[in-house]
């Protein structure tokens, strides 16, 4: 092990004839066993499935060079590699998002219904919380995700982000306070969220202005992401009347038939919206006190590639 607690690197090459060495087989099995966890860590740090997949590839390439027999805690070591790679990628992405056209939203993931039943996981990957995480610095986000979401110890986080445990504790406290001030005030059940979404869907499809006003909270915020490819509001729109009128007038001008298909995105009830039968985007919501306080509409086609098949997520 080196001075940072990492295992010494050592080749894990296939044996002559195409077979794998015992070390390589163990490395592969271990990586596959933790693949979903590593993807979840990277996705929660980056908000992009495509970038999270890149992180998995980079983690694997680093992992196969490690002498796994020298690694005491293989899961922790893999998380450490993925975290470091994610931090590097996040710093680059921060610069990219400064020139992003319009509002930026995380890439939506189609998830299995049972993810919604895991309250802790569903909250951690919700659009609402992922947007809050965007307001943290890269290191703050990494520390918050590892500590608050995955319950990793301060010492292990310190090794992953290159800080002392004492510094990590301070960063964690600062990030937690920042997130708590901006996250939803309450966590509603999936059934409550579905009821609110059903009411919204009915009003949306019938262009019922009063119906929208009934289900939208007075302080509701609509964020739409077209990525410069699809039309979207350049800035968030706040207020139930503004949001409802924009929706109704926009549909009227477009003269299209809009339909919504209930689905589960990022572990929470959502709608797959179609215009004249063609997929237009994914609408996620934030629900508090039985009313919708946040609408997150992803129209950017480049972010709709993970809504056809379920993405497995896990905190363990």
C-alpha positions as CSV (number, residue, x, y, z in Angstrom):
1,X,0.0,0.0,0.0
2,X,1.2,3.5,-0.7
3,X,1.2,6.5,1.7
4,X,-2.4,7.4,0.7
5,X,-3.7,4.0,1.6
6,X,-4.0,2.8,-2.0
7,X,-3.0,-0.7,-3.1
8,X,0.1,-1.1,-5.3
9,X,-0.6,-1.3,-9.0
10,X,0.0,-4.6,-10.6
11,X,-1.1,-6.0,-14.0
12,X,-4.0,-8.4,-14.1
13,X,-3.5,-9.7,-17.6
14,X,-5.3,-12.6,-19.3
15,X,-3.4,-15.9,-19.3
16,X,-2.0,-17.4,-22.4
17,X,-4.8,-19.0,-24.4
18,X,-7.3,-16.3,-23.5
19,X,-8.2,-17.3,-19.9
20,X,-8.1,-14.9,-17.1
21,X,-5.8,-15.1,-14.1
22,X,-7.5,-15.7,-10.7
23,X,-6.7,-12.0,-9.8
24,X,-8.3,-10.7,-13.0
25,X,-11.4,-12.9,-12.4
26,X,-11.7,-11.6,-8.9
27,X,-11.3,-8.0,-10.1
28,X,-14.0,-8.4,-12.7
29,X,-16.4,-10.1,-10.3
30,X,-15.9,-7.4,-7.7
31,X,-16.4,-4.6,-10.2
32,X,-19.6,-6.1,-11.6
33,X,-20.9,-6.6,-8.1
34,X,-20.5,-2.9,-7.3
35,X,-21.2,-1.5,-10.8
36,X,-24.7,-0.2,-10.0
37,X,-23.4,1.5,-6.8
38,X,-20.5,3.1,-8.7
39,X,-22.9,4.4,-11.4
40,X,-25.2,5.8,-8.7
41,X,-22.3,7.6,-7.1
42,X,-21.1,9.1,-10.4
43,X,-24.6,10.0,-11.5
44,X,-25.4,11.8,-8.2
45,X,-22.2,13.8,-8.5
46,X,-22.5,14.6,-12.2
47,X,-26.2,14.6,-13.1
48,X,-25.4,13.0,-16.4
49,X,-25.8,9.3,-17.2
50,X,-23.5,9.6,-20.2
51,X,-20.7,11.0,-18.0
52,X,-21.4,8.5,-15.3
53,X,-20.9,5.7,-17.8
54,X,-17.6,7.3,-18.8
55,X,-16.6,7.3,-15.1
56,X,-17.4,3.6,-14.9
57,X,-15.1,2.9,-17.8
58,X,-12.3,5.0,-16.3
59,X,-12.8,3.3,-12.9
60,X,-12.5,-0.1,-14.6
61,X,-9.4,0.8,-16.4
62,X,-7.8,1.9,-13.2
63,X,-9.1,-1.1,-11.2
64,X,-7.7,-3.8,-13.5
65,X,-4.2,-2.4,-12.9
66,X,-4.6,-2.9,-9.1
67,X,-3.3,-5.9,-7.2
68,X,-6.7,-6.7,-5.6
69,X,-5.2,-9.0,-3.1
70,X,-3.5,-6.0,-1.5
71,X,-6.9,-4.1,-1.2
72,X,-8.5,-4.5,2.3
73,X,-11.9,-3.0,1.4
74,X,-12.5,-3.4,-2.3
75,X,-15.9,-1.6,-2.3
76,X,-14.4,1.4,-0.6
77,X,-11.4,1.4,-3.0
78,X,-13.7,1.3,-6.1
79,X,-15.8,4.2,-4.7
80,X,-12.6,6.2,-4.1
81,X,-11.5,5.7,-7.7
82,X,-15.0,6.7,-9.0
83,X,-15.1,9.7,-6.8
84,X,-11.8,11.0,-7.9
85,X,-12.7,10.6,-11.5
86,X,-16.1,12.2,-11.0
87,X,-14.5,15.2,-9.3
88,X,-12.2,15.7,-12.2
89,X,-15.1,15.4,-14.6
90,X,-17.3,17.7,-12.5
91,X,-14.8,20.5,-12.6
92,X,-14.8,20.3,-16.4
93,X,-18.6,20.1,-16.6
94,X,-18.9,23.3,-14.4
95,X,-17.1,25.2,-17.1
96,X,-19.3,23.6,-19.9
97,X,-22.5,24.5,-18.1
98,X,-21.5,28.2,-18.0
99,X,-22.1,28.3,-21.7
100,X,-25.1,25.9,-21.8
101,X,-28.1,27.5,-23.6
102,X,-30.9,28.2,-21.2
103,X,-31.6,26.3,-17.9
104,X,-29.7,23.1,-17.2
105,X,-31.5,20.0,-15.7
106,X,-30.1,16.6,-14.8
107,X,-30.4,13.8,-17.4
108,X,-33.6,11.9,-16.5
109,X,-33.4,8.1,-15.8
110,X,-36.2,5.7,-16.2
111,X,-36.1,3.7,-12.9
112,X,-37.9,0.6,-11.6
113,X,-41.1,1.3,-9.5
114,X,-39.4,-0.3,-6.5
115,X,-36.9,2.6,-6.5
116,X,-39.8,4.9,-5.6
117,X,-40.5,2.7,-2.6
118,X,-37.0,3.3,-1.3
119,X,-37.5,6.8,0.2
120,X,-33.9,7.4,0.8
121,X,-32.8,6.5,-2.7
122,X,-35.7,8.2,-4.3
123,X,-35.0,11.5,-2.6
124,X,-31.3,11.4,-3.3
125,X,-31.8,11.1,-7.1
126,X,-34.8,13.3,-7.4
127,X,-34.7,16.2,-9.8
128,X,-35.4,18.6,-7.0
129,X,-32.4,17.5,-4.9
130,X,-30.1,17.0,-7.9
131,X,-30.7,20.7,-8.8
132,X,-29.8,21.8,-5.3
133,X,-26.6,19.8,-5.6
134,X,-25.7,21.9,-8.6
135,X,-25.3,24.9,-6.4
136,X,-22.5,23.2,-4.4
137,X,-18.8,23.4,-5.3
138,X,-17.4,20.1,-6.8
139,X,-15.7,19.2,-3.5
140,X,-18.8,20.1,-1.4
141,X,-21.0,18.0,-3.7
142,X,-18.7,15.0,-3.5
143,X,-18.5,15.2,0.3
144,X,-22.3,15.6,0.6
145,X,-23.1,12.8,-1.7
146,X,-20.6,10.4,0.0
147,X,-21.6,11.3,3.5
148,X,-25.3,12.1,3.4
149,X,-26.4,9.7,0.7
150,X,-24.0,6.8,1.0
151,X,-23.1,7.2,4.7
152,X,-19.3,6.8,4.0
153,X,-17.0,7.6,6.9
154,X,-15.1,10.9,7.1
155,X,-11.7,9.1,6.8
156,X,-12.6,7.3,3.6
157,X,-14.1,10.5,2.1
158,X,-10.9,12.3,3.0
159,X,-8.9,9.8,1.1
160,X,-11.3,10.1,-1.9
161,X,-11.3,13.9,-2.1
162,X,-7.7,14.6,-1.0
163,X,-8.6,16.4,2.3
164,X,-8.0,15.8,6.0
165,X,-10.8,14.2,8.0
166,X,-11.2,17.5,9.9
167,X,-11.5,19.5,6.7
168,X,-14.1,17.0,5.4
169,X,-16.2,17.4,8.5
170,X,-16.3,21.2,8.0
171,X,-17.1,20.8,4.3
172,X,-19.9,18.3,5.2
173,X,-21.4,20.6,7.7
174,X,-21.3,23.6,5.3
175,X,-22.8,21.5,2.4
176,X,-25.5,20.0,4.6
177,X,-26.6,23.5,5.9
178,X,-26.6,24.8,2.3
179,X,-28.7,21.8,1.0
180,X,-31.1,21.8,4.0
181,X,-32.0,25.5,3.3
182,X,-33.0,24.6,-0.3
183,X,-34.3,21.1,-0.3
184,X,-38.1,20.3,-0.1
185,X,-39.5,20.9,3.3
186,X,-41.1,17.5,3.4
187,X,-40.9,14.2,1.7
188,X,-44.3,13.0,0.4
189,X,-45.2,9.4,-0.4
190,X,-45.2,8.1,-4.0
191,X,-49.0,7.8,-3.8
192,X,-49.3,11.5,-2.8
193,X,-47.0,12.6,-5.6
194,X,-49.0,10.4,-8.1
195,X,-52.3,12.0,-7.1
196,X,-50.9,15.5,-7.6
197,X,-49.4,14.5,-10.9
198,X,-52.7,12.9,-12.1
199,X,-54.5,16.2,-11.3
200,X,-51.9,18.1,-13.2
201,X,-52.0,15.7,-16.2
202,X,-55.8,16.1,-16.4
203,X,-55.6,19.9,-16.4
204,X,-52.7,19.8,-18.8
205,X,-54.4,17.6,-21.4
206,X,-57.7,19.6,-21.2
207,X,-55.9,23.0,-21.0
208,X,-57.9,23.7,-17.9
209,X,-56.4,26.9,-16.4
210,X,-58.3,26.7,-13.1
211,X,-57.4,23.0,-12.8
212,X,-53.7,23.9,-13.1
213,X,-54.1,26.7,-10.6
214,X,-55.7,24.2,-8.2
215,X,-52.8,21.8,-8.2
216,X,-49.9,24.3,-8.5
217,X,-48.6,25.9,-5.3
218,X,-48.5,29.7,-5.4
219,X,-44.7,29.7,-5.4
220,X,-44.3,26.9,-8.0
221,X,-41.2,27.1,-10.2
222,X,-41.0,25.8,-13.8
223,X,-37.6,24.9,-15.1
224,X,-37.4,23.7,-18.8
225,X,-34.3,22.4,-20.5
226,X,-34.1,22.5,-24.3
227,X,-30.4,22.6,-24.6
228,X,-30.6,25.1,-27.5
229,X,-32.1,22.3,-29.6
230,X,-35.8,22.5,-28.5
231,X,-37.6,25.7,-27.5
232,X,-37.6,26.3,-23.7
233,X,-38.0,29.2,-21.3
234,X,-34.5,30.7,-21.0
235,X,-35.0,31.3,-17.3
236,X,-37.1,29.6,-14.6
237,X,-40.7,30.9,-14.4
238,X,-42.1,31.5,-10.9
239,X,-45.7,31.7,-9.7
240,X,-48.7,29.6,-10.3
241,X,-50.5,32.1,-12.6
242,X,-47.5,32.8,-14.8
243,X,-46.8,29.1,-15.1
244,X,-50.4,28.1,-15.8
245,X,-51.0,30.8,-18.3
246,X,-47.8,30.1,-20.2
247,X,-48.7,26.4,-20.4
248,X,-52.3,27.0,-21.6
249,X,-51.3,29.8,-24.1
250,X,-48.4,27.9,-25.4
251,X,-50.5,24.8,-26.2
252,X,-53.1,27.0,-27.8
253,X,-50.6,28.7,-30.1
254,X,-48.9,25.4,-31.0
255,X,-52.3,23.8,-31.9
256,X,-51.0,20.3,-31.0
257,X,-52.5,17.4,-29.1
258,X,-50.6,16.8,-25.9
259,X,-50.8,13.6,-23.9
260,X,-49.0,12.4,-20.8
261,X,-47.9,8.9,-19.9
262,X,-47.3,8.2,-16.2
263,X,-43.8,6.8,-15.6
264,X,-41.1,6.7,-12.9
265,X,-38.1,8.9,-13.4
266,X,-35.3,9.2,-11.0
267,X,-37.2,7.2,-8.5
268,X,-40.2,9.5,-8.5
269,X,-43.5,9.8,-10.4
270,X,-43.2,11.7,-13.6
271,X,-44.8,12.1,-17.0
272,X,-43.6,11.2,-20.5
273,X,-45.1,13.9,-22.6
274,X,-46.0,13.5,-26.3
275,X,-47.0,16.1,-28.9
276,X,-49.2,14.6,-31.6
277,X,-48.0,11.2,-30.6
278,X,-44.2,12.0,-30.7
279,X,-42.1,12.1,-27.5
280,X,-41.5,15.7,-26.6
281,X,-39.9,15.4,-23.1
282,X,-40.0,14.2,-19.6
283,X,-41.7,16.2,-16.8
284,X,-40.6,15.6,-13.2
285,X,-42.2,17.3,-10.3
286,X,-41.6,18.3,-6.7
287,X,-44.6,17.9,-4.5
288,X,-45.2,19.5,-1.0
289,X,-48.4,19.7,1.0
290,X,-50.2,17.8,-1.9
291,X,-49.4,20.6,-4.4
292,X,-46.7,20.9,-7.0
293,X,-43.9,23.3,-6.0
294,X,-41.5,22.4,-8.8
295,X,-41.9,21.4,-12.5
296,X,-38.8,20.2,-14.3
297,X,-39.2,19.7,-18.0
298,X,-36.4,18.1,-20.0
299,X,-36.8,18.5,-23.8
300,X,-33.2,18.3,-24.9
301,X,-33.2,15.2,-27.1
302,X,-29.6,14.4,-26.0
303,X,-30.9,13.9,-22.5
304,X,-33.7,11.6,-23.4
305,X,-31.7,8.5,-24.2
306,X,-32.2,6.8,-20.8
307,X,-36.1,6.8,-20.8
308,X,-36.6,3.7,-22.9
309,X,-35.1,1.1,-20.5
310,X,-34.7,1.1,-16.7
311,X,-31.4,2.1,-15.1
312,X,-30.6,0.2,-11.9
313,X,-29.6,2.4,-9.0
314,X,-28.6,1.5,-5.5
315,X,-27.1,3.0,-2.3
316,X,-25.5,-0.2,-1.2
